[in-house]
């Protein structure tokens, strides 16, 4: 059974009203921008500056998990959690877990998207201007 520990981000964010705006791989980690409800001019940028395993799901509840029993620690409208004991983390290869021994699992939950990140890095949170985000087609 996974245990959830809410992570404070320093910005008010109603998780069910947010969504993933875009996602980028970098040469040292990842960056993801999330909508800030009621603020069309800004996004919340989440970044990890170390190698990561990432899973993006286009759903709010994680109905695809093999976790047994009720999840402990979930808080209504909370955006990000540190997760312990998840099936997602256990499913990674022994070789990867051997190379990255201090990995933490973070789950970002919005009304439309769920993002899981496994990394030794701690996430950073920055409010950025929406105009900074460029899209390619």
N, C-alpha and C positions, 0 to 999 in steps of 0.2 A: 504494500500500500504506500503510495507516495505521500510525502509530507511537504507542504507548501509553506514557505516563509516569505511574507510580503516584503518587497524591497521598495523603499521610499525613493522617489525620483526628484522631489523638490518642485514639482509642477503639478497643478491640479489637472486631472485627466479622467473623464468618465469613460472607462474602458469600453463599455458597450456601444458608445457613440464614436469611437475611434476606428481607424483602419490603417493598414500598411499602405503608405503612399509609394514608396519604392525601396529597392534593395540593391546594394552594390558589394561585390567582392573586391577586396584590395589585395595587394601583395603581402600584407601582414595580418589581415583579419577581415572584418565585415563592417558595413554601415547600413542602417535601416532607418528610414524616415517614416514617422507615424503622424497622422492627422491629429491636431489639437482641436477638439470640438469647440465651436463658437469663436474660433480664431482662424480666419481664412488667410491671414498674412504670415503665419508661422507654422513650422513643423517641429516635432520632437525628434532629434537625431539620437539614435542609439548606436554606439560603436564598440567593437572589441578589437584590441590591437595585438592579438595573438592568433595562431591557427584555430579554426573552429569547425565543428560539424553543425550544420544548420538544417532544420526541417521547417518548411512552411506548409501550413494546412489552411485550406479555404473553408474553415468552419470554426465556430466559437467553442463548443464542447469537444473534447477529445474522445469521440466514440470509438476510435480505432485502436486504443491502447489495450494491452493485455494486463494492466495493473489490476490487482485483486483487492476488493474491499473499497470502502469509501475514502475519498481523498480528504486529508486533514489540513486545515489552515487556510482554505480558500475564503476570500473576503469579497463581498459584493462590490462590483465596479472597480476592483483593483486591477492594475495594468501589468505589473511584473512581479514574478516570484522567483526565488531560489528554490529548486526542487531537489529533494533527496529521495532516493529509492524508486526512481521511475524505470519503467520497462524500456523506454527510449535510451536511457543511459546504459542500462545493462546489456542492451542489444548490440552495442558497438564491439568491434573486434578486440580480441585480447592483445594483439600487437599494438593497436592504437592506444588502448588503455595503458599498456606498458610504456609507451613513449611519452604520454601525457598523464602523469600520475596525480596531479593536483587539479583535475578537471572539476568544474562546477556546472550544474545544469540550470539554465535560466529559461523561464517560460513567459512569453509576452502574449497577453490575451486581449483581443479587441472584439467588437461585435461581428466582424467578418473574417478575421484572419488570426491564426495562432502561429507564433514563431518560437521554436525551441532552439536554443544555442548551447552547445557543449564547448567549453573553453577553459583554459587556465587563467585567462584574462578576466578582470572585473569589467562590467559594462560602464561606459561613460554616457551621460545624458546631457544634451545641449539643445536649447531652443534656437532654431535657425530661421532666417527669412525664407519664405516659400519660394521666392524668386531665385534663390541659390541653387535649387534642384533643377538639373537639366535632364531632359528625357531624350532618348534616341529612338528612332523608328526604323 
